[in-house]
Amino acid sequence: MTDYLLLSFIFLAAGVAAVPLATRLGLGSVLGYLIAGIMISPLLALLDVDVLSLQHFAEFGVVMMLFLVGLELEPERLWRLRHRLIGLGGLQLSATTGAVMLICWMLGERWSVALAVGLVLALSSTAIVLQTLNEKGLMSSDGGQSAFSVLLFQDIAVIPMLALMPLLAIAELQDLLVHAQDSAEHTGISLVAGLPGWQATLVTIGALAVVILAGRRLTTQIFDLIAATRLRELFNAAALMMVIGVALLMQLVGLSPALGTFIAGVMLATSDYRHELESDIEPFKGLLLGLFFMTVGAGINFALFASAWVPIILATLGLIAVKVVVLLVLAKLFHLQGSNRWLFALSLAQAGEFGFVLLSFTVNHAILPQALADQLLLIVALSMLLTPVLFIIYDRVIAPRYADSQQQASDEIDAAGDIIIAGHGRFGGVINRMLRGMGLQTTVVDFSASQLDILRNYGIRVYYGDATRPDLLEAAGIGQAKLLIVAIDGREQINKLVQHVLKHYPNVHVIARAWDRNHVFELYAMGCRDIIRETYDSAIRTGRSALEALGVSGEHARHLAAEFEVLDRNMMEEVAGLHSIDRPNHENPEYVAKMKELNAEREELLRGKITSMHIGGKGFNQ
């Protein structure tokens, strides 16, 4: 028992220490777990820990990940994304696999090994790329959306890869693997062992049918019964039981557990319990995936790297170069422009976390020799470690160059108006529809060409370009405009645009979108005085509806909501001067003391209003 407690403590302590540090440095959680595993590898070797056995256990986190991916993929959503998903994603996977396969074949590898290597290295890191794109506010750009489509296709493609890769098994390696398993007295239960081929096929098809039918009908009925008990822990147990049960059934018929759980996830994507299942499975998935990546880091063969570091580094850089070339060609074919083309190519140039899973799978199924798999594991890990460098190159070299010289890529604005709206997403789109509905002419600038193509079909006057560029703002008529509405995504981009306009065009009234209270204070310090928190008004309306649900009349609820809004805005102005960029507000004694004072005053005023309206006591509708 002591050994298990010690081992658990070592892995948890390493993860808690390394992951926050890696995240703060912009490396992402996956690289944090890999670094944690590397850090503890000498200690695990000293304790004679079987890292490979731990890795096999932690691989169940991948099974859970694919179940959650399936939950997100409603059949209708997949159909809507089919063109870019299959076109861009399919071509990326095929072209990269083909290029890597050709290189391996030229280096003397047999075709089956070359194909397996190509499939492993064609994948990119979903965890690192999506996290980085979101952090940098690049997800809504054409390059970010295209990268997301490719990553989604890759996640789905892992399923058929796991199902079809055993066909690439090498006979000599299979014999060695079977001998090793026999030597270890390996036993297991199978529903298809000893059956003729046609019977085994029928049993396999039957197992898949059970998963599909249970996912559509039986599971919902079971969860209905469990939900009636109102026992959260029972729902957690049922969710785990379902995932483990499907994985076990797939294993019994000789299929990949990940295949079954993915299918089950897709079948449950339209279920009323989808979000509940996500919240219950997510913590287990996160812990097991973290353990898996730490075991990968701990299992890295440093002796191999030390003996062949030059060819391994060259192979890593060569892989990145091959993927960048393939992605740039595809970006041109799919009409990605300017910096979006490079964002798409550089963000997907690394190998991915599923590469670790596939490498383990290929060794266990006699597809790749252990020595080659060890080398590929180093290449995958190094390429992921270099991903932050690729984004730095984009931020500091590529993006500024296009910001200065990409005037031709932007639309020529020939009908500038008094109102400029920067950004036409879920926020700016509502504003534009409202103003145009009242007969006002607007000039909309947005950085997503695909979004603008859709809007043009409705006759809306929109222009492609980066609104934070001074030359594009000038072309949009900022010098003659009366009003600029900043509705773009990304905190840094909003601040950059607001600061530039307030400094160089002081006569333009700026209405700025803010993410939260702290962002309001940042914009206020720049001199902006018309700031709208993007979720603020909807939250006020929700609070008003809550009052009405408690028995307050509509008129009184509207009056109280308006009173709260006035008080809250006044509070924001009073404490704005106490906001500091050097430390969080909750660690600022002056800010905390003032907020306590103002909160007490606000509560007293609102309670006085409630009393004067003769609204009922606690609970209101009693």
C-alpha positions as CSV (number, residue, x, y, z in Angstrom):
1,M,0.0,0.0,0.0
2,T,2.9,2.4,0.9
3,D,4.4,1.9,-2.6
4,Y,1.1,2.8,-4.3
5,L,0.7,5.9,-2.1
6,L,4.2,7.0,-2.8
7,L,3.8,6.5,-6.5
8,S,0.6,8.4,-6.6
9,F,2.1,11.2,-4.6
10,I,5.1,11.4,-7.0
11,F,2.9,11.7,-10.1
12,L,0.5,14.1,-8.6
13,A,3.3,16.4,-7.2
14,A,5.1,16.4,-10.5
15,G,1.9,17.3,-12.4
16,V,0.9,20.0,-9.9
17,A,4.5,21.5,-10.1
18,A,5.1,21.3,-13.8
19,V,1.8,22.0,-15.5
20,P,1.0,25.4,-14.1
21,L,4.5,26.6,-14.8
22,A,4.3,25.3,-18.4
23,T,0.9,26.9,-18.9
24,R,2.2,30.2,-17.7
25,L,5.2,30.0,-20.1
26,G,2.7,29.4,-22.9
27,L,3.8,25.7,-23.5
28,G,0.4,24.2,-22.7
29,S,-0.7,21.5,-20.3
30,V,0.3,18.6,-22.6
31,L,3.9,19.7,-22.7
32,G,3.7,20.4,-18.9
33,Y,2.8,16.7,-18.3
34,L,5.6,15.5,-20.6
35,I,8.1,17.7,-18.8
36,A,6.8,16.4,-15.4
37,G,7.3,12.8,-16.6
38,I,10.8,13.7,-17.7
39,M,11.6,15.2,-14.3
40,I,10.5,12.2,-12.4
41,S,12.0,9.5,-14.7
42,P,15.2,9.1,-12.7
43,L,13.2,8.7,-9.5
44,L,11.0,6.1,-11.1
45,A,14.0,4.2,-12.4
46,L,15.5,4.3,-8.9
47,L,12.2,2.8,-7.5
48,D,12.2,0.2,-10.2
49,V,8.7,1.3,-11.4
50,D,7.2,-0.5,-14.4
51,V,6.3,2.6,-16.5
52,L,5.0,0.6,-19.4
53,S,2.3,-1.1,-17.3
54,L,1.3,2.3,-15.9
55,Q,1.0,3.6,-19.5
56,H,-1.3,0.8,-20.5
57,F,-3.6,1.7,-17.6
58,A,-3.5,5.4,-18.4
59,E,-4.3,4.8,-22.1
60,F,-7.9,4.5,-20.9
61,G,-7.8,8.3,-20.7
62,V,-7.5,8.3,-24.5
63,V,-10.6,6.1,-24.7
64,M,-12.5,8.6,-22.5
65,M,-11.2,11.5,-24.7
66,L,-12.6,9.9,-27.8
67,F,-15.9,9.3,-26.1
68,L,-16.1,13.0,-25.3
69,V,-15.1,13.9,-28.9
70,G,-18.0,11.7,-30.1
71,L,-20.3,13.6,-27.7
72,E,-19.4,16.9,-29.4
73,L,-20.0,15.6,-32.9
74,E,-23.7,15.6,-33.5
75,P,-24.5,13.9,-36.9
76,E,-26.1,17.2,-38.2
77,R,-23.0,19.2,-37.2
78,L,-20.7,16.8,-39.0
79,W,-22.9,17.1,-42.1
80,R,-22.7,20.9,-42.0
81,L,-18.9,20.8,-41.8
82,R,-18.5,18.1,-44.4
83,H,-16.8,20.2,-47.1
84,R,-14.0,21.8,-45.2
85,L,-13.8,18.8,-42.8
86,I,-13.4,16.2,-45.5
87,G,-11.7,18.4,-48.1
88,L,-9.1,20.2,-46.1
89,G,-8.8,17.6,-43.3
90,G,-8.8,14.6,-45.6
91,L,-6.2,16.1,-48.0
92,Q,-3.9,17.2,-45.2
93,L,-3.9,13.7,-43.7
94,S,-3.5,12.0,-47.1
95,A,-0.8,14.3,-48.4
96,T,1.2,14.4,-45.2
97,T,1.0,10.6,-44.8
98,G,2.1,10.1,-48.4
99,A,5.0,12.5,-48.2
100,V,6.3,10.9,-45.0
101,M,5.7,7.4,-46.3
102,L,7.7,8.2,-49.5
103,I,10.7,9.5,-47.5
104,C,10.6,6.4,-45.2
105,W,10.4,4.1,-48.3
106,M,13.4,5.9,-49.9
107,L,15.3,5.3,-46.7
108,G,14.8,1.6,-47.1
109,E,11.8,0.8,-44.9
110,R,9.1,-1.7,-46.0
111,W,5.9,-0.1,-47.3
112,S,3.8,-1.2,-44.3
113,V,6.2,0.4,-41.8
114,A,6.4,3.5,-44.0
115,L,2.6,3.8,-44.0
116,A,2.4,3.3,-40.3
117,V,5.0,6.0,-39.7
118,G,3.3,8.4,-42.1
119,L,-0.1,8.0,-40.3
120,V,1.5,8.5,-36.9
121,L,3.4,11.7,-37.9
122,A,0.6,13.2,-40.0
123,L,-1.4,14.0,-36.9
124,S,-1.1,17.3,-35.0
125,S,-1.6,18.3,-31.4
126,T,-5.2,19.1,-30.8
127,A,-4.6,20.1,-27.1
128,I,-1.7,22.4,-27.8
129,V,-3.0,24.1,-31.0
130,L,-6.6,24.8,-29.8
131,Q,-5.4,26.1,-26.4
132,T,-2.8,28.4,-28.1
133,L,-5.3,29.7,-30.7
134,N,-7.9,30.5,-28.0
135,E,-5.3,32.2,-25.8
136,K,-4.1,34.4,-28.7
137,G,-7.6,35.2,-29.9
138,L,-6.9,33.6,-33.3
139,M,-9.6,31.0,-33.3
140,S,-12.2,33.1,-35.1
141,S,-9.7,33.9,-38.0
142,D,-9.8,31.9,-41.2
143,G,-6.5,30.3,-40.3
144,G,-7.8,29.3,-36.9
145,Q,-11.1,27.9,-38.2
146,S,-9.2,25.9,-40.9
147,A,-6.8,24.5,-38.3
148,F,-9.8,23.5,-36.2
149,S,-11.4,21.7,-39.1
150,V,-8.2,19.7,-39.7
151,L,-7.8,18.8,-36.1
152,L,-11.4,17.7,-35.9
153,F,-10.9,15.4,-38.9
154,Q,-7.7,14.0,-37.4
155,D,-9.5,13.2,-34.1
156,I,-12.1,11.3,-36.1
157,A,-9.5,9.7,-38.3
158,V,-7.8,8.1,-35.3
159,I,-10.7,5.7,-35.0
160,P,-10.3,4.0,-38.4
161,M,-6.5,4.1,-37.9
162,L,-6.8,2.1,-34.7
163,A,-9.2,-0.3,-36.5
164,L,-7.1,-0.8,-39.7
165,M,-3.5,-0.6,-38.4
166,P,-3.4,-4.2,-37.2
167,L,-3.6,-5.2,-40.9
168,L,-0.1,-3.8,-41.3
169,A,1.4,-6.2,-38.7
170,I,4.7,-7.7,-39.6
171,A,4.7,-11.5,-39.4
172,E,8.2,-11.8,-37.7
173,L,7.2,-9.2,-35.0
174,Q,3.9,-11.0,-34.5
175,D,5.7,-14.2,-33.8
176,L,8.0,-12.5,-31.2
177,L,5.0,-10.8,-29.6
178,V,3.0,-14.0,-29.3
179,H,6.0,-15.8,-27.9
180,A,6.5,-13.0,-25.3
181,Q,2.8,-13.1,-24.4
182,D,3.0,-16.9,-24.0
183,S,6.1,-16.6,-21.9
184,A,4.2,-14.2,-19.6
185,E,1.3,-16.7,-19.5
186,H,-1.0,-14.0,-20.9
187,T,-4.6,-15.0,-20.8
188,G,-7.8,-13.2,-21.7
189,I,-11.5,-13.7,-22.5
190,S,-12.5,-13.4,-26.1
191,L,-15.9,-13.8,-27.8
192,V,-14.4,-14.5,-31.2
193,A,-11.4,-16.7,-30.3
194,G,-11.7,-20.1,-32.1
195,L,-14.7,-19.0,-34.2
196,P,-14.7,-19.4,-38.0
197,G,-14.2,-16.1,-39.9
198,W,-17.9,-15.6,-40.8
199,Q,-19.1,-16.2,-37.2
200,A,-16.5,-13.9,-35.8
201,T,-17.6,-11.2,-38.3
202,L,-21.3,-11.7,-37.2
203,V,-20.3,-11.4,-33.5
204,T,-18.4,-8.2,-34.2
205,I,-21.2,-6.6,-36.2
206,G,-23.6,-7.6,-33.4
207,A,-21.4,-5.9,-30.8
208,L,-21.4,-2.7,-32.8
209,A,-25.2,-2.9,-33.2
210,V,-25.5,-3.3,-29.5
211,V,-23.4,-0.1,-28.9
212,I,-25.5,1.9,-31.5
213,L,-28.9,0.7,-30.3
214,A,-28.0,1.1,-26.6
215,G,-26.6,4.6,-27.3
216,R,-29.8,5.7,-29.0
217,R,-32.4,4.1,-26.7
218,L,-31.4,2.0,-23.7
219,T,-28.9,4.4,-22.3
220,T,-31.3,7.3,-22.0
221,Q,-33.9,5.1,-20.2
222,I,-31.2,3.9,-17.8
223,F,-30.1,7.5,-17.1
224,D,-33.8,8.5,-16.6
225,L,-34.1,6.0,-13.8
226,I,-30.8,7.0,-12.2
227,A,-31.7,10.7,-12.4
228,A,-34.9,10.0,-10.5
229,T,-32.8,8.9,-7.5
230,R,-31.1,12.4,-7.3
231,L,-27.8,10.7,-6.3
232,R,-25.0,12.4,-8.2
233,E,-22.5,9.7,-7.2
234,L,-24.7,7.1,-8.8
235,F,-24.8,9.1,-12.0
236,N,-21.0,9.3,-12.0
237,A,-20.8,5.5,-11.4
238,A,-23.2,4.9,-14.3
239,A,-21.3,7.1,-16.7
240,L,-18.0,5.3,-15.9
241,M,-19.8,1.9,-16.1
242,M,-21.1,2.8,-19.6
243,V,-17.7,3.9,-20.9
244,I,-15.9,0.9,-19.4
245,G,-18.6,-1.5,-20.5
246,V,-18.4,-0.4,-24.1
247,A,-14.6,-0.5,-24.1
248,L,-14.7,-4.0,-22.6
249,L,-17.3,-5.2,-25.2
250,M,-15.0,-3.9,-28.0
251,Q,-12.0,-5.7,-26.5
252,L,-13.9,-8.9,-26.3
253,V,-14.7,-8.9,-30.0
254,G,-11.2,-7.9,-31.0
255,L,-11.9,-4.2,-31.8
256,S,-10.3,-1.1,-30.5
257,P,-12.0,0.1,-27.3
258,A,-11.6,3.7,-28.6
259,L,-13.7,2.8,-31.6
260,G,-16.7,1.6,-29.5
261,T,-16.6,4.5,-27.1
262,F,-16.4,7.0,-30.0
263,I,-19.5,5.5,-31.7
264,A,-21.3,5.5,-28.3
265,G,-20.4,9.2,-27.9
266,V,-21.8,10.1,-31.3
267,M,-25.0,8.2,-30.6
268,L,-25.4,10.2,-27.4
269,A,-24.5,13.6,-28.9
270,T,-28.2,14.5,-29.1
271,S,-29.1,13.0,-25.7
272,D,-30.6,15.2,-23.0
273,Y,-27.8,13.8,-20.7
274,R,-24.9,14.8,-23.0
275,H,-23.7,17.7,-20.9
276,E,-24.1,15.8,-17.7
277,L,-22.0,12.9,-19.1
278,E,-19.3,15.4,-20.2
279,S,-19.0,16.9,-16.8
280,D,-18.9,13.5,-15.1
281,I,-16.3,12.0,-17.5
282,E,-14.1,15.0,-18.0
283,P,-12.2,14.9,-14.6
284,F,-11.4,11.2,-15.0
285,K,-10.3,11.8,-18.6
286,G,-8.1,14.7,-17.5
287,L,-6.4,12.8,-14.7
288,L,-5.8,9.6,-16.8
289,L,-4.6,11.6,-19.8
290,G,-2.2,13.6,-17.6
291,L,-0.9,10.3,-16.2
292,F,-0.5,9.0,-19.7
293,F,1.5,11.9,-20.9
294,M,3.7,11.8,-17.8
295,T,4.4,8.1,-18.4
296,V,5.3,9.0,-22.0
297,G,7.7,11.6,-20.7
298,A,9.1,9.2,-18.1
299,G,9.5,6.5,-20.8
300,I,11.6,8.7,-23.2
301,N,14.8,6.9,-24.0
302,F,17.4,9.5,-23.2
303,A,20.3,7.1,-23.8
304,L,19.0,6.8,-27.4
305,F,18.7,10.6,-27.7
306,A,22.2,11.1,-26.4
307,S,23.6,8.5,-28.8
308,A,21.8,9.9,-31.9
309,W,20.7,13.4,-31.1
310,V,21.8,14.9,-34.4
311,P,19.7,12.6,-36.7
312,I,16.8,12.9,-34.3
313,I,16.8,16.7,-34.3
314,L,17.3,16.7,-38.1
315,A,14.4,14.3,-38.5
316,T,12.2,16.5,-36.2
317,L,13.0,19.7,-38.2
318,G,12.5,17.8,-41.4
319,L,9.1,16.6,-40.3
320,I,8.1,20.2,-39.4
321,A,9.3,21.4,-42.8
322,V,7.4,18.7,-44.7
323,K,4.2,19.5,-42.9
324,V,4.6,23.2,-43.4
325,V,5.1,22.8,-47.2
326,V,2.0,20.5,-47.5
327,L,-0.1,22.8,-45.4
328,L,0.9,25.9,-47.4
329,V,-0.1,24.2,-50.6
330,L,-3.5,23.2,-49.2
331,A,-3.9,26.7,-47.8
332,K,-3.4,28.1,-51.3
333,L,-5.9,25.6,-52.8
334,F,-8.5,26.6,-50.2
335,H,-7.9,30.3,-50.8
336,L,-6.5,31.2,-47.4
337,Q,-5.0,34.6,-47.6
338,G,-1.9,36.4,-46.2
339,S,-1.0,35.7,-42.5
340,N,-3.9,33.2,-42.3
341,R,-2.1,30.9,-44.6
342,W,1.0,30.9,-42.4
343,L,-1.0,30.6,-39.2
344,F,-2.7,27.5,-40.6
345,A,0.6,26.0,-41.7
346,L,2.7,26.8,-38.6
347,S,0.1,25.9,-36.1
348,L,-0.3,22.3,-37.4
349,A,3.3,21.6,-38.2
350,Q,4.0,19.5,-35.1
351,A,3.1,15.8,-34.4
352,G,0.4,15.2,-31.9
353,E,-0.5,13.6,-28.6
354,F,-2.3,10.8,-30.5
355,G,1.0,9.9,-31.9
356,F,2.0,8.6,-28.5
357,V,-1.1,6.4,-28.4
358,L,-0.6,5.1,-32.0
359,L,3.1,4.3,-31.3
360,S,2.2,2.3,-28.2
361,F,-0.5,0.6,-30.3
362,T,1.8,-0.2,-33.2
363,V,4.4,-1.8,-30.9
364,N,1.7,-3.9,-29.0
365,H,0.3,-5.1,-32.4
366,A,3.6,-6.0,-34.0
367,I,3.4,-3.1,-36.6
368,L,6.6,-1.3,-35.7
369,P,9.7,-2.6,-34.0
370,Q,10.4,-1.1,-30.6
371,A,13.6,0.5,-31.6
372,L,12.0,2.5,-34.4
373,A,9.0,3.4,-32.1
374,D,11.5,4.8,-29.5
375,Q,13.0,7.1,-32.2
376,L,9.6,8.2,-33.4
377,L,8.5,8.9,-29.8
378,L,11.5,11.3,-29.4
379,I,10.6,13.0,-32.7
380,V,6.9,13.5,-31.7
381,A,7.9,14.9,-28.3
382,L,10.5,17.3,-29.7
383,S,8.1,18.6,-32.4
384,M,5.5,19.3,-29.7
385,L,8.1,21.1,-27.6
386,L,9.0,23.3,-30.6
387,T,5.3,24.4,-31.1
388,P,5.6,27.5,-29.0
389,V,8.6,28.5,-31.1
390,L,6.5,28.2,-34.2
391,F,3.8,30.5,-32.8
392,I,6.5,33.0,-31.7
393,I,7.7,33.1,-35.3
394,Y,4.2,33.7,-36.4
395,D,3.6,36.5,-33.9
396,R,6.9,38.3,-34.3
397,V,7.8,37.7,-37.9
398,I,4.9,36.7,-40.0
399,A,2.0,38.7,-38.6
400,P,3.9,42.1,-38.5
401,R,5.0,41.6,-42.0
402,Y,1.5,41.2,-43.3
403,A,0.2,43.9,-41.1
404,D,2.6,46.3,-42.8
405,S,2.4,45.0,-46.4
406,Q,-0.9,43.2,-46.9
407,Q,-3.0,46.1,-48.2
408,Q,-3.8,44.3,-51.5
409,A,-5.2,41.3,-49.6
410,S,-7.8,43.5,-47.9
411,D,-10.9,44.7,-49.7
412,E,-10.9,48.2,-51.2
413,I,-13.3,50.3,-49.1
414,D,-15.1,52.6,-51.5
415,A,-18.2,53.6,-49.4
416,A,-17.0,54.7,-46.0
417,G,-19.7,55.9,-43.6
418,D,-20.1,57.7,-40.3
419,I,-20.2,54.4,-38.3
420,I,-17.5,51.8,-38.4
421,I,-18.0,48.4,-36.8
422,A,-14.9,46.4,-36.2
423,G,-15.9,42.7,-36.0
424,H,-19.0,41.0,-37.2
425,G,-19.4,37.9,-35.0
426,R,-22.1,37.0,-32.5
427,F,-21.6,40.4,-30.8
428,G,-21.0,42.8,-33.6
429,G,-23.6,41.1,-35.9
430,V,-26.4,42.0,-33.6
431,I,-25.3,45.6,-33.4
432,N,-25.0,45.9,-37.1
433,R,-28.5,44.4,-37.7
434,M,-30.0,46.8,-35.2
435,L,-28.4,50.0,-36.7
436,R,-29.1,49.0,-40.3
437,G,-32.7,48.2,-39.3
438,M,-33.1,51.8,-38.3
439,G,-31.8,53.1,-41.6
440,L,-28.2,53.9,-40.5
441,Q,-25.3,53.1,-42.8
442,T,-22.4,51.1,-41.4
443,T,-19.0,50.1,-42.6
444,V,-18.1,46.6,-41.2
445,V,-14.6,45.3,-41.2
446,D,-13.9,41.7,-40.2
447,F,-10.9,39.3,-40.5
448,S,-12.9,36.2,-41.4
449,A,-13.3,36.0,-45.2
450,S,-15.7,33.0,-44.9
451,Q,-17.9,34.9,-42.5
452,L,-18.0,37.9,-44.8
453,D,-18.9,35.8,-47.9
454,I,-22.0,34.6,-46.0
455,L,-23.0,38.1,-45.1
456,R,-22.6,39.4,-48.6
457,N,-25.2,36.8,-49.7
458,Y,-27.7,38.8,-47.6
459,G,-26.7,42.1,-49.2
460,I,-24.8,43.4,-46.2
461,R,-21.9,45.8,-47.0
462,V,-18.8,44.2,-45.4
463,Y,-15.1,44.3,-46.0
464,Y,-12.3,41.9,-45.3
465,G,-9.3,43.1,-43.3
466,D,-7.7,43.4,-39.9
467,A,-9.3,46.4,-38.2
468,T,-6.3,46.9,-35.9
469,R,-4.2,48.0,-38.9
470,P,-3.8,51.8,-39.0
471,D,-3.8,51.9,-42.9
472,L,-7.1,49.9,-43.1
473,L,-8.7,52.1,-40.5
474,E,-7.8,55.1,-42.5
475,A,-9.2,53.5,-45.7
476,A,-12.4,52.7,-43.7
477,G,-12.8,56.5,-43.1
478,I,-11.8,56.7,-39.4
479,G,-10.8,60.3,-39.9
480,Q,-14.3,61.3,-41.0
481,A,-16.2,58.8,-38.9
482,K,-18.4,59.8,-35.9
483,L,-18.5,56.5,-34.2
484,L,-16.3,53.4,-33.9
485,I,-17.8,50.2,-32.4
486,V,-15.1,47.8,-31.3
487,A,-16.7,44.3,-31.4
488,I,-13.6,42.1,-32.3
489,D,-12.5,39.1,-30.3
490,G,-9.3,39.1,-28.3
491,R,-8.5,41.3,-25.3
492,E,-5.1,42.4,-26.7
493,Q,-6.5,43.3,-30.1
494,I,-9.3,45.3,-28.5
495,N,-6.9,47.2,-26.4
496,K,-4.6,47.9,-29.3
497,L,-7.4,49.3,-31.5
498,V,-8.9,51.4,-28.8
499,Q,-5.6,52.9,-27.7
500,H,-4.7,53.8,-31.3
501,V,-8.0,55.5,-32.1
502,L,-8.2,57.4,-28.9
503,K,-4.7,58.7,-29.4
504,H,-4.9,59.6,-33.1
505,Y,-8.6,60.3,-33.6
506,P,-9.8,62.0,-30.4
507,N,-13.0,63.3,-32.1
508,V,-14.3,59.7,-32.8
509,H,-16.6,58.3,-30.2
510,V,-15.4,54.8,-29.3
511,I,-17.7,52.1,-27.9
512,A,-15.6,49.2,-26.8
513,R,-16.5,45.6,-26.1
514,A,-15.0,44.3,-22.8
515,W,-14.5,40.8,-21.6
516,D,-15.0,41.3,-17.9
517,R,-14.7,43.9,-15.1
518,N,-10.9,43.9,-15.2
519,H,-10.9,44.6,-18.9
520,V,-13.3,47.5,-18.3
521,F,-10.7,49.0,-15.9
522,E,-8.0,48.6,-18.6
523,L,-10.1,50.4,-21.2
524,Y,-11.1,53.1,-18.7
525,A,-7.4,53.8,-18.0
526,M,-6.8,54.3,-21.7
527,G,-9.5,57.0,-21.8
528,C,-12.4,55.0,-23.2
529,R,-15.7,56.0,-21.4
530,D,-18.3,54.0,-23.4
531,I,-17.5,50.4,-22.4
532,I,-19.9,47.4,-22.8
533,R,-19.3,44.1,-21.0
534,E,-20.3,41.5,-23.5
535,T,-22.4,39.5,-21.1
536,Y,-23.5,42.3,-18.8
537,D,-26.9,43.3,-20.3
538,S,-28.0,39.7,-20.8
539,A,-27.1,39.0,-17.1
540,I,-29.2,42.1,-16.1
541,R,-32.1,40.7,-18.1
542,T,-31.7,37.3,-16.5
543,G,-31.8,38.9,-13.0
544,R,-35.0,40.8,-14.0
545,S,-36.6,37.5,-15.1
546,A,-35.5,35.9,-11.8
547,L,-37.4,38.7,-9.9
548,E,-40.5,38.2,-12.0
549,A,-40.3,34.4,-11.3
550,L,-40.3,35.2,-7.6
551,G,-43.5,37.1,-7.9
552,V,-42.4,40.7,-8.6
553,S,-44.4,42.5,-11.1
554,G,-42.9,43.3,-14.5
555,E,-42.9,47.0,-13.9
556,H,-41.2,46.7,-10.5
557,A,-38.7,44.2,-11.8
558,R,-37.7,46.5,-14.7
559,H,-37.4,49.4,-12.2
560,L,-35.2,47.4,-9.8
561,A,-33.0,46.1,-12.7
562,A,-32.5,49.7,-13.9
563,E,-31.7,50.9,-10.4
564,F,-29.1,48.1,-10.0
565,E,-27.5,48.9,-13.3
566,V,-27.1,52.6,-12.4
567,L,-25.6,51.7,-9.0
568,D,-23.3,49.2,-10.5
569,R,-22.0,51.6,-13.2
570,N,-21.4,54.2,-10.5
571,M,-19.5,51.7,-8.5
572,M,-17.3,50.9,-11.5
573,E,-16.4,54.5,-12.0
574,E,-15.6,55.0,-8.3
575,V,-13.2,52.0,-8.1
576,A,-11.7,52.4,-11.5
577,G,-8.9,54.5,-10.2
578,L,-7.9,51.8,-7.6
579,H,-7.4,49.2,-10.3
580,S,-3.7,48.2,-10.7
581,I,-2.1,46.2,-13.5
582,D,0.5,45.0,-11.1
583,R,-1.7,42.7,-9.0
584,P,-5.2,41.2,-9.0
585,N,-8.0,43.4,-7.6
586,H,-8.7,40.8,-4.8
587,E,-5.2,41.2,-3.6
588,N,-5.4,45.0,-3.5
589,P,-6.5,46.1,0.1
590,E,-7.7,49.6,-1.0
591,Y,-9.8,48.1,-3.8
592,V,-11.3,45.4,-1.6
593,A,-12.2,47.9,1.2
594,K,-13.9,50.3,-1.2
595,M,-15.8,47.4,-2.9
596,K,-17.1,46.2,0.5
597,E,-18.2,49.7,1.4
598,L,-20.0,50.2,-1.9
599,N,-21.6,46.8,-1.9
600,A,-23.0,47.5,1.6
601,E,-24.4,50.9,0.3
602,R,-25.9,49.3,-2.8
603,E,-27.6,46.5,-0.7
604,E,-29.1,49.1,1.6
605,L,-30.4,51.2,-1.2
606,L,-32.0,48.3,-3.1
607,R,-33.6,46.9,0.0
608,G,-35.1,50.3,0.7
609,K,-36.5,50.3,-2.9
610,I,-38.0,46.8,-2.3
611,T,-39.6,48.0,1.0
612,S,-41.1,51.1,-0.7
613,M,-42.6,49.0,-3.4
614,H,-44.3,46.8,-0.8
615,I,-42.7,43.7,-2.2
616,G,-43.0,40.5,0.0
617,G,-40.3,39.4,2.4
618,K,-37.6,36.8,2.0
619,G,-38.4,34.7,-1.1
620,F,-40.9,37.4,-2.3
621,N,-43.6,35.1,-3.5
622,Q,-44.4,33.6,-0.2
